[in-house]
């Protein structure tokens, strides 16, 4: 170390050449310390380099980040004048540190696949893009992605027309080609179909979409432009179904006027494929009209179900996302998820209002039958599950074939899970990943055929409410994916943990057996029956006779047994024996609260339902 002692007066009168000499000394192999005549340390010029910083650039203070990294994580001064667009810099892979409060998840599991500061589209050529920019046909800062779906090598991305300048609402990215981290979106199936206001042949606005096992893409076109008070309806609500193998439109169906009301806002769908591809139903959640719309592919008609569980919880309308506090107290039924088929051939539809911390469920047997779906007597067919806990508002949800439910936790910047083999309690709700930067408002979640979970985050409240998204410096939209097995490993949702148990639910009313209900006004033609047959629909194992529907909660008719009232306590073993099965074959569901009685005996006031989590389609 070189130490120089100088007086303060000498320092203030020192010639520039001497100051330059001191600066040059700082570049030597040793540090130089400058002291005043009184021994006070005036300045220390470090010539030695500090040890290398092993922190990831995302964890550094903004001032310490490399210039190429700073735009990712903070606002920088914008240089006036046009700047050529460039993809965001690639960052080294690292485990993201998660927010406190989730000991089960220590490092990130979701891997970022794509990210954008602002969206761009694959215009036919650069001239077309420039014309769209100049005429207002494309306004990059008005484009917000909302929904995703994966089929084959296509990753679909939807962009609703909430504002002007949205060139295409239904798009995709090819996963088999390399476009960099921020690929341009390709309109699906073509540009012409995505022309705004082309009601007969186009798509005006779509939110969330679904590809089914029959290689069809289901798209619900809301026909709307704008959002909130700016909403206009140039086109009616329509269902479009595309053949994904040929990229052609198979069918367009316009919803009946009875299916919607003046407040209708449909933002989510689920598709239920039965024993054949013709035996397919679409369920659409009417978030602001508080209903569930059902469409039958085979009958090519639709109907509407109403229930109090579709309404928002008036105590759960307060939201906190990305530092914003806002109120969405009108948001009702939103997220939808379907289980695998059960023993009776039907699935369970799980759903949750957006302004709620609760999950609800209903058998698709209720929804598939128009008369039963619309009947007031069906009120007790719906099941209310316990509260998930505070700050558990969820937008989208999906259940995999193993019965694990995944749902977006928008208050927590996280993705939650529940293994349906376990009771639905707060303690059985897990978190598979959390990121206070990358997962701000996870808007959609999907599972593909390879058992990979896909998640999109889009910072929607920042876009809609504060209108403060920085499209120049911030990464605003991200798409993640990871194998489901990796995500749930070590969490309460791990399917390999323990044995199946009896889930508890908060209702004392069971779903009546399928064969105990036949709606006289509706006749269903089974796909396997001759075209001339118009026999009433019945369960495959039930006699083809009409049995009057009875809504008596105390009676139970098993799939092969005659209806008989429950008298006295009934053990799980005895109940399973009545079905000709072993309790180990598949878990029983107690459709009520309170759990088992002494020695595993169920009180006579309980009602039971058989849930199969081992069934495969």
Legacy VTK file of the C-alpha trace (Angstrom):
# vtk DataFile Version 3.0
C-alpha trace
ASCII
DATASET POLYDATA
POINTS 617 float
0.000 0.000 0.000
1.240 3.495 -0.864
0.334 6.176 1.696
0.674 9.890 0.933
0.469 12.595 3.580
-0.475 16.022 2.295
-2.032 19.077 3.807
-5.529 20.136 2.996
-4.164 23.401 1.641
-1.802 21.527 -0.636
-4.676 19.434 -1.896
-6.795 22.448 -2.754
-3.913 24.146 -4.553
-2.494 21.031 -6.139
-1.810 21.396 -9.863
-3.933 19.306 -12.188
-0.876 17.336 -13.194
-0.396 16.165 -9.624
-4.034 15.123 -9.386
-3.611 13.136 -12.577
-0.561 11.511 -11.027
-2.628 10.416 -8.059
-5.283 9.025 -10.370
-2.620 7.174 -12.312
-1.308 5.739 -9.079
-4.751 4.343 -8.450
-4.285 2.113 -11.460
-1.134 0.597 -9.993
-0.970 -2.772 -8.355
-1.423 -1.343 -4.870
-4.082 0.904 -3.372
-3.234 4.514 -2.601
-4.454 6.205 0.574
-4.423 9.987 0.887
-4.326 11.568 4.358
-4.364 15.155 5.532
-1.602 16.529 7.735
-3.796 15.787 10.750
-3.983 12.131 9.846
-7.594 12.185 8.646
-8.434 9.774 5.835
-9.477 11.980 2.951
-10.005 9.455 0.204
-9.119 5.903 -0.621
-8.458 4.988 -4.209
-8.862 1.235 -4.609
-6.592 -0.231 -7.187
-7.301 -3.800 -6.135
-10.351 -5.334 -7.789
-13.089 -6.569 -5.435
-13.803 -10.292 -5.407
-16.166 -11.394 -8.170
-19.855 -10.959 -7.356
-21.522 -14.324 -7.680
-25.016 -12.937 -7.357
-27.364 -13.266 -10.297
-27.907 -9.937 -12.147
-31.549 -9.966 -11.090
-30.477 -9.817 -7.448
-28.090 -6.867 -7.853
-29.106 -3.274 -7.124
-30.147 -1.530 -10.313
-27.056 0.716 -10.267
-24.779 -2.324 -10.064
-26.327 -4.252 -12.924
-24.649 -4.427 -16.324
-26.136 -2.037 -18.840
-27.420 -4.947 -20.906
-29.317 -6.289 -17.907
-30.753 -3.115 -16.395
-33.767 -2.858 -18.735
-35.020 -6.188 -17.349
-35.429 -5.052 -13.782
-35.947 -1.324 -13.508
-36.913 1.845 -15.293
-34.084 3.638 -17.106
-34.087 7.000 -18.875
-35.526 6.668 -22.349
-33.409 8.126 -25.128
-35.577 10.290 -27.420
-35.979 9.202 -30.987
-36.807 5.897 -32.690
-35.074 2.841 -31.344
-34.928 -0.397 -33.287
-36.689 -3.194 -31.379
-34.405 -5.829 -29.932
-35.084 -8.973 -27.951
-34.467 -8.818 -24.203
-30.998 -9.990 -23.182
-30.672 -13.598 -22.158
-29.907 -14.115 -18.480
-28.089 -17.077 -16.987
-30.365 -19.694 -15.528
-30.688 -19.582 -11.761
-33.053 -20.747 -9.034
-35.385 -17.889 -8.181
-35.583 -17.179 -4.465
-39.177 -17.312 -3.344
-41.054 -15.045 -1.013
-41.283 -16.029 2.627
-44.243 -18.032 3.848
-43.839 -21.242 1.892
-41.317 -23.576 3.416
-42.356 -26.411 1.108
-40.954 -24.648 -1.958
-37.382 -23.376 -1.669
-36.348 -22.760 -5.261
-38.199 -22.164 -8.471
-39.491 -25.080 -10.469
-41.248 -23.329 -13.347
-38.855 -22.525 -16.175
-39.327 -19.394 -18.247
-39.940 -20.276 -21.892
-40.879 -16.935 -23.422
-41.016 -13.314 -22.289
-41.969 -10.001 -23.841
-41.717 -6.332 -23.013
-44.465 -5.807 -25.591
-46.118 -8.168 -28.035
-45.411 -8.220 -31.731
-47.053 -10.114 -34.563
-45.795 -11.992 -37.609
-47.135 -9.642 -40.272
-46.884 -10.863 -43.872
-44.020 -8.426 -44.434
-42.403 -5.386 -42.836
-44.366 -2.977 -45.008
-47.659 -4.406 -43.689
-46.384 -3.975 -40.159
-45.413 -0.349 -40.729
-48.791 0.413 -42.303
-50.542 -1.124 -39.289
-48.412 0.969 -36.927
-49.096 4.180 -38.855
-52.845 3.636 -39.215
-53.514 2.419 -35.657
-54.198 -1.150 -36.696
-51.346 -2.183 -34.430
-50.631 -0.329 -31.185
-48.089 -2.483 -29.304
-48.760 -1.005 -25.853
-52.481 -1.907 -26.122
-51.850 -5.649 -26.520
-52.125 -7.840 -23.416
-52.001 -11.670 -23.593
-54.570 -13.450 -21.430
-54.927 -17.147 -22.305
-52.750 -20.026 -23.449
-53.198 -23.590 -24.678
-50.794 -26.232 -25.981
-51.418 -28.777 -28.719
-48.660 -30.572 -30.586
-45.977 -28.031 -31.428
-48.360 -25.073 -31.148
-48.505 -22.805 -28.115
-51.662 -20.717 -28.489
-51.834 -17.187 -27.068
-55.011 -15.083 -26.932
-55.093 -11.282 -26.956
-58.528 -9.735 -26.232
-59.552 -6.547 -28.006
-59.808 -4.421 -24.876
-58.315 -1.430 -26.660
-57.699 -0.305 -30.214
-54.788 -1.650 -32.207
-55.126 -5.414 -31.629
-54.338 -6.996 -35.010
-55.200 -10.588 -34.010
-56.980 -12.134 -31.023
-56.175 -15.850 -31.567
-52.509 -16.635 -32.190
-49.842 -19.277 -31.767
-46.107 -19.835 -31.437
-44.428 -22.829 -33.052
-42.559 -24.784 -30.385
-40.610 -26.738 -32.992
-38.926 -23.646 -34.417
-36.558 -21.197 -32.757
-37.661 -17.568 -32.716
-35.727 -16.371 -29.693
-37.101 -15.501 -26.285
-39.715 -13.030 -27.573
-41.268 -14.582 -30.677
-43.812 -12.791 -32.805
-47.348 -14.163 -32.594
-48.782 -15.892 -35.657
-52.557 -15.399 -36.199
-54.560 -18.636 -36.135
-55.739 -20.011 -38.420
-54.947 -16.951 -40.554
-55.140 -13.152 -40.666
-58.545 -13.088 -42.346
-60.233 -15.006 -39.519
-58.949 -12.456 -37.003
-60.455 -9.393 -38.658
-62.314 -7.341 -36.058
-66.100 -7.277 -36.429
-66.277 -9.965 -39.114
-69.171 -11.681 -37.350
-69.944 -14.370 -39.897
-66.476 -15.795 -40.454
-64.092 -14.130 -38.011
-63.149 -13.975 -34.342
-63.597 -10.646 -32.583
-62.315 -11.364 -29.049
-61.439 -14.560 -27.249
-60.020 -15.035 -23.770
-59.302 -18.635 -22.831
-59.387 -21.580 -25.190
-59.211 -25.358 -24.959
-57.827 -28.166 -27.133
-59.537 -31.518 -26.584
-58.514 -35.162 -26.977
-60.166 -35.247 -30.412
-57.686 -32.698 -31.835
-60.207 -29.880 -31.816
-59.623 -26.338 -30.612
-62.599 -24.783 -28.834
-62.796 -21.003 -29.006
-65.499 -18.863 -27.412
-65.758 -15.550 -29.249
-67.329 -12.938 -26.980
-67.942 -10.679 -29.978
-66.943 -7.706 -27.818
-64.565 -4.786 -28.241
-63.447 -2.805 -25.192
-63.802 -3.564 -21.491
-65.920 -2.222 -18.665
-67.777 0.936 -19.615
-66.149 0.949 -23.062
-67.518 -2.469 -24.045
-69.342 -2.740 -27.357
-70.902 -5.869 -28.857
-70.515 -5.742 -32.631
-70.973 -9.530 -32.825
-72.923 -12.135 -30.807
-71.374 -14.689 -28.476
-70.265 -17.644 -30.586
-68.499 -20.974 -30.177
-65.968 -21.857 -32.866
-64.425 -25.318 -33.139
-61.346 -25.889 -35.313
-59.817 -29.106 -36.602
-56.224 -28.793 -35.413
-54.965 -31.368 -37.889
-56.164 -29.328 -40.884
-56.507 -25.837 -39.339
-60.050 -25.598 -40.669
-63.261 -24.474 -38.973
-65.551 -27.388 -38.160
-68.465 -25.484 -36.680
-69.661 -22.075 -35.573
-72.513 -21.936 -33.082
-74.166 -18.713 -31.901
-75.438 -18.776 -28.330
-79.176 -18.347 -27.851
-80.478 -15.121 -26.368
-81.668 -17.137 -23.345
-78.087 -18.219 -22.626
-76.864 -14.725 -21.781
-78.113 -11.568 -20.095
-77.242 -7.882 -20.167
-74.334 -8.409 -17.756
-72.827 -11.487 -19.380
-69.033 -11.654 -19.518
-67.601 -15.059 -20.421
-63.898 -15.396 -19.728
-63.311 -19.128 -19.263
-64.344 -22.485 -20.712
-63.904 -26.201 -20.039
-64.451 -29.025 -22.534
-65.866 -32.400 -21.466
-65.238 -35.260 -23.923
-67.315 -38.347 -23.173
-67.172 -41.868 -24.572
-66.974 -40.593 -28.151
-65.893 -37.354 -29.781
-69.543 -36.607 -30.558
-70.366 -36.912 -26.869
-68.681 -33.602 -26.018
-69.912 -30.663 -23.964
-68.517 -27.180 -23.454
-69.012 -25.319 -20.175
-68.578 -21.534 -20.126
-68.468 -19.421 -16.959
-70.507 -16.215 -17.074
-68.452 -14.166 -14.641
-70.669 -11.082 -14.424
-74.000 -12.646 -15.424
-73.571 -15.381 -12.765
-74.414 -18.438 -14.805
-72.905 -21.504 -16.422
-73.580 -22.031 -20.127
-73.608 -25.582 -21.471
-73.245 -26.511 -25.146
-73.743 -30.018 -26.565
-71.728 -30.835 -29.682
-73.997 -33.738 -30.652
-77.283 -31.913 -30.121
-75.820 -28.631 -31.380
-77.762 -26.672 -28.807
-77.100 -24.856 -25.550
-78.709 -24.096 -22.198
-77.950 -22.186 -19.028
-77.588 -23.280 -15.404
-78.094 -20.945 -12.444
-76.899 -21.385 -8.865
-76.071 -19.304 -5.822
-72.542 -20.731 -5.825
-71.873 -18.791 -9.036
-72.136 -15.475 -7.171
-69.190 -13.523 -5.724
-68.524 -13.457 -2.001
-69.289 -9.882 -0.834
-66.511 -10.172 1.762
-63.834 -11.188 -0.754
-63.891 -8.351 -3.274
-60.690 -6.646 -2.086
-57.536 -7.433 -4.076
-53.859 -6.581 -3.651
-51.622 -7.263 -6.648
-48.250 -5.720 -7.523
-48.634 -3.041 -4.882
-52.074 -2.084 -6.162
-55.187 -2.227 -4.025
-58.402 -2.516 -6.005
-61.900 -3.933 -5.691
-63.340 -6.570 -8.010
-66.424 -7.333 -5.925
-68.746 -8.182 -8.840
-66.664 -11.044 -10.241
-68.519 -14.348 -9.958
-67.854 -17.828 -11.375
-64.550 -17.791 -13.222
-62.097 -20.702 -13.060
-63.238 -24.128 -14.314
-61.544 -27.524 -14.063
-62.723 -31.027 -14.942
-61.732 -34.246 -13.205
-61.065 -37.511 -14.996
-64.180 -39.649 -15.629
-65.562 -41.416 -12.554
-67.094 -44.864 -12.249
-70.425 -43.646 -13.578
-68.767 -42.165 -16.667
-69.241 -38.574 -15.560
-66.677 -36.046 -14.431
-66.695 -33.520 -11.609
-66.615 -29.859 -12.591
-64.725 -27.745 -10.067
-65.271 -23.997 -10.167
-64.486 -20.878 -8.192
-65.823 -17.317 -8.355
-63.030 -14.773 -8.756
-64.228 -12.744 -5.745
-64.107 -15.756 -3.442
-61.703 -17.969 -1.510
-63.818 -21.087 -1.948
-64.018 -23.966 -4.371
-67.266 -25.601 -5.503
-68.100 -28.739 -7.457
-70.902 -30.408 -9.373
-71.206 -33.633 -11.342
-71.378 -33.171 -15.100
-74.342 -35.551 -14.974
-76.314 -32.564 -13.704
-75.050 -30.211 -16.405
-75.285 -32.545 -19.400
-79.041 -32.969 -19.016
-80.811 -29.748 -20.009
-83.892 -30.359 -17.884
-81.850 -31.316 -14.862
-79.433 -28.391 -15.277
-82.332 -25.941 -15.373
-84.430 -27.566 -12.634
-84.696 -25.855 -9.261
-84.524 -29.297 -7.651
-80.894 -29.516 -8.789
-79.844 -26.881 -6.282
-78.642 -29.510 -3.815
-76.566 -31.306 -6.426
-73.822 -28.693 -6.027
-71.100 -29.151 -3.410
-69.368 -26.373 -1.448
-65.813 -27.166 -0.398
-64.118 -25.468 2.577
-62.350 -22.118 2.410
-58.859 -22.209 0.876
-57.661 -19.490 3.240
-56.910 -15.764 2.932
-55.436 -14.259 -0.227
-56.441 -17.177 -2.437
-58.303 -15.464 -5.267
-57.836 -17.558 -8.378
-58.406 -16.935 -12.076
-57.749 -20.153 -13.966
-57.482 -23.760 -12.821
-56.903 -27.180 -14.342
-56.865 -30.771 -13.045
-54.498 -33.399 -14.408
-55.339 -37.070 -14.948
-53.945 -37.970 -11.525
-56.465 -35.729 -9.802
-54.145 -32.856 -8.871
-55.818 -29.462 -9.183
-53.578 -26.528 -10.151
-54.797 -22.972 -9.751
-53.342 -19.487 -10.072
-52.985 -17.492 -6.846
-53.070 -13.925 -8.105
-52.674 -12.340 -4.638
-49.524 -14.356 -3.942
-47.792 -14.290 -7.344
-47.911 -18.066 -7.163
-49.406 -21.291 -8.488
-51.262 -23.451 -5.975
-52.253 -27.110 -5.971
-54.537 -29.606 -4.256
-54.385 -33.391 -4.491
-58.008 -34.528 -4.737
-57.103 -37.772 -2.957
-56.732 -35.680 0.189
-59.343 -33.754 2.165
-59.934 -30.231 0.912
-58.566 -28.174 3.806
-56.204 -25.257 4.181
-53.428 -27.639 5.185
-53.746 -29.650 1.971
-53.394 -26.614 -0.290
-49.849 -26.453 -1.642
-47.783 -23.966 -3.611
-45.660 -25.327 -6.449
-43.917 -22.053 -7.301
-43.891 -18.395 -6.387
-42.105 -15.407 -7.947
-42.735 -11.786 -6.986
-41.211 -10.593 -10.261
-42.089 -13.148 -12.901
-45.467 -14.412 -11.661
-47.222 -11.097 -11.090
-50.847 -11.952 -11.933
-50.721 -15.477 -13.354
-53.648 -15.333 -15.755
-53.880 -18.848 -17.176
-52.703 -22.387 -16.450
-52.900 -25.481 -18.665
-51.702 -29.104 -18.757
-50.516 -30.632 -22.030
-50.483 -34.240 -23.231
-46.935 -34.744 -21.913
-48.022 -33.893 -18.340
-46.337 -30.514 -18.459
-47.856 -27.536 -16.680
-47.889 -24.211 -18.547
-48.462 -20.861 -16.846
-48.825 -17.346 -18.239
-48.381 -14.144 -16.219
-49.348 -10.757 -17.654
-49.491 -8.073 -14.892
-53.117 -7.426 -15.857
-54.056 -5.046 -12.994
-51.050 -2.865 -13.776
-52.290 -2.714 -17.368
-55.990 -2.164 -16.652
-56.086 -0.230 -13.396
-52.926 1.830 -12.983
-52.112 1.905 -16.710
-48.468 2.112 -15.701
-46.833 -0.754 -17.558
-43.377 0.204 -18.846
-43.187 -1.357 -22.299
-39.663 -0.057 -22.889
-37.684 -1.372 -19.944
-39.747 -3.996 -18.107
-40.487 -7.576 -19.020
-44.275 -7.634 -18.739
-45.486 -10.972 -20.100
-44.035 -14.399 -19.412
-44.841 -18.022 -20.191
-43.464 -20.790 -17.977
-43.556 -24.570 -18.080
-42.330 -27.547 -16.068
-43.098 -31.263 -15.724
-45.886 -31.810 -13.220
-43.893 -34.502 -11.414
-41.119 -31.984 -10.713
-43.557 -29.308 -9.581
-45.396 -31.352 -6.972
-42.404 -33.328 -5.716
-41.908 -32.577 -2.041
-45.231 -30.761 -1.690
-48.473 -31.832 -0.068
-49.820 -32.422 -3.588
-47.360 -35.216 -4.399
-49.469 -38.135 -5.644
-46.908 -40.612 -4.305
-47.386 -39.438 -0.729
-49.486 -41.732 1.471
-52.719 -43.488 0.658
-56.055 -42.161 -0.425
-58.259 -40.804 2.326
-61.860 -39.705 2.625
-62.208 -36.055 1.551
-64.609 -33.905 3.553
-67.061 -31.462 2.022
-69.452 -28.970 3.536
-72.813 -30.317 2.463
-75.031 -33.087 3.750
-76.660 -33.804 0.408
-75.311 -36.378 -2.031
-75.630 -36.416 -5.785
-78.518 -38.770 -6.631
-77.557 -41.839 -8.655
-77.529 -41.319 -12.380
-80.277 -43.803 -13.217
-82.685 -42.238 -10.725
-83.298 -39.291 -13.025
-84.824 -39.232 -16.469
-86.142 -35.938 -17.776
-89.401 -36.632 -19.641
-89.161 -33.594 -21.965
-85.640 -34.429 -23.163
-84.701 -37.485 -25.146
-81.063 -38.269 -25.782
-79.961 -40.415 -28.717
-76.917 -42.437 -27.739
-74.078 -42.313 -30.302
-74.078 -46.114 -30.664
-77.817 -46.353 -31.317
-79.258 -46.491 -34.859
-80.241 -43.145 -36.300
-83.910 -44.079 -36.156
-83.823 -44.788 -32.442
-84.976 -42.113 -30.028
-84.776 -44.040 -26.774
-84.309 -42.055 -23.576
-80.759 -41.755 -22.364
-79.819 -44.187 -19.580
-76.671 -45.327 -17.826
-74.834 -48.186 -19.585
-75.359 -50.498 -16.600
-78.929 -49.455 -15.853
-82.127 -50.891 -17.371
-83.511 -48.771 -20.187
-86.573 -47.640 -18.272
-87.712 -44.298 -16.983
-87.370 -43.977 -13.227
-89.039 -40.935 -11.683
-86.612 -38.459 -10.227
-86.743 -38.064 -6.464
-84.723 -35.475 -4.607
-85.005 -37.172 -1.219
-81.552 -36.758 0.337
-82.009 -39.763 2.597
-82.263 -42.270 -0.250
-79.410 -43.790 -2.170
-79.580 -45.967 -5.260
-76.289 -47.596 -6.122
-75.249 -48.244 -9.720
-76.497 -51.851 -9.505
-78.699 -51.842 -6.385
-82.301 -50.759 -6.013
-82.978 -47.492 -4.240
-83.270 -47.926 -0.500
-83.221 -45.502 2.413
-80.126 -45.391 4.569
-81.000 -46.741 7.989
-78.500 -46.440 10.803
-74.723 -46.092 10.589
-72.978 -47.286 7.454
-69.301 -48.157 7.365
-67.116 -47.381 4.381
-66.483 -51.103 3.928
-70.200 -51.911 3.907
-70.902 -49.086 1.511
-68.202 -50.229 -0.875
-69.454 -53.797 -0.630
-72.873 -52.603 -1.758
-71.202 -51.383 -4.923
-69.353 -54.641 -5.420
-66.001 -52.936 -4.834
-63.312 -52.739 -2.201
-62.639 -49.474 -0.369
-59.054 -49.741 -1.613
-60.176 -49.624 -5.243
-60.978 -45.956 -5.228
-61.478 -43.300 -2.562
-64.872 -42.577 -1.127
-65.951 -38.994 -0.781
-67.856 -37.839 2.273
-70.059 -35.144 0.833
-70.431 -33.360 4.134
-68.338 -32.037 6.996
-67.394 -33.703 10.220
-65.318 -36.700 9.150
-65.725 -40.315 10.218
-67.364 -41.489 13.384
-66.012 -44.103 15.815
-64.280 -47.081 14.189
-64.554 -45.534 10.766
-68.363 -45.592 10.776
-70.238 -42.919 8.904
-73.267 -41.363 10.644
-76.553 -42.135 8.955
-77.060 -38.442 8.225
-74.082 -38.458 5.886
-74.400 -38.964 2.159
-71.783 -40.622 0.037
-70.478 -40.289 -3.463
-67.986 -42.467 -5.269
-65.065 -40.521 -6.728
-62.646 -42.395 -8.927
-59.168 -40.984 -9.262
-57.742 -44.032 -10.972
-60.020 -43.957 -13.997
-58.321 -43.199 -17.293
-59.721 -42.179 -20.615
LINES 1 618
617 0 1 2 3 4 5 6 7 8 9 10 11 12 13 14 15 16 17 18 19 20 21 22 23 24 25 26 27 28 29 30 31 32 33 34 35 36 37 38 39 40 41 42 43 44 45 46 47 48 49 50 51 52 53 54 55 56 57 58 59 60 61 62 63 64 65 66 67 68 69 70 71 72 73 74 75 76 77 78 79 80 81 82 83 84 85 86 87 88 89 90 91 92 93 94 95 96 97 98 99 100 101 102 103 104 105 106 107 108 109 110 111 112 113 114 115 116 117 118 119 120 121 122 123 124 125 126 127 128 129 130 131 132 133 134 135 136 137 138 139 140 141 142 143 144 145 146 147 148 149 150 151 152 153 154 155 156 157 158 159 160 161 162 163 164 165 166 167 168 169 170 171 172 173 174 175 176 177 178 179 180 181 182 183 184 185 186 187 188 189 190 191 192 193 194 195 196 197 198 199 200 201 202 203 204 205 206 207 208 209 210 211 212 213 214 215 216 217 218 219 220 221 222 223 224 225 226 227 228 229 230 231 232 233 234 235 236 237 238 239 240 241 242 243 244 245 246 247 248 249 250 251 252 253 254 255 256 257 258 259 260 261 262 263 264 265 266 267 268 269 270 271 272 273 274 275 276 277 278 279 280 281 282 283 284 285 286 287 288 289 290 291 292 293 294 295 296 297 298 299 300 301 302 303 304 305 306 307 308 309 310 311 312 313 314 315 316 317 318 319 320 321 322 323 324 325 326 327 328 329 330 331 332 333 334 335 336 337 338 339 340 341 342 343 344 345 346 347 348 349 350 351 352 353 354 355 356 357 358 359 360 361 362 363 364 365 366 367 368 369 370 371 372 373 374 375 376 377 378 379 380 381 382 383 384 385 386 387 388 389 390 391 392 393 394 395 396 397 398 399 400 401 402 403 404 405 406 407 408 409 410 411 412 413 414 415 416 417 418 419 420 421 422 423 424 425 426 427 428 429 430 431 432 433 434 435 436 437 438 439 440 441 442 443 444 445 446 447 448 449 450 451 452 453 454 455 456 457 458 459 460 461 462 463 464 465 466 467 468 469 470 471 472 473 474 475 476 477 478 479 480 481 482 483 484 485 486 487 488 489 490 491 492 493 494 495 496 497 498 499 500 501 502 503 504 505 506 507 508 509 510 511 512 513 514 515 516 517 518 519 520 521 522 523 524 525 526 527 528 529 530 531 532 533 534 535 536 537 538 539 540 541 542 543 544 545 546 547 548 549 550 551 552 553 554 555 556 557 558 559 560 561 562 563 564 565 566 567 568 569 570 571 572 573 574 575 576 577 578 579 580 581 582 583 584 585 586 587 588 589 590 591 592 593 594 595 596 597 598 599 600 601 602 603 604 605 606 607 608 609 610 611 612 613 614 615 616
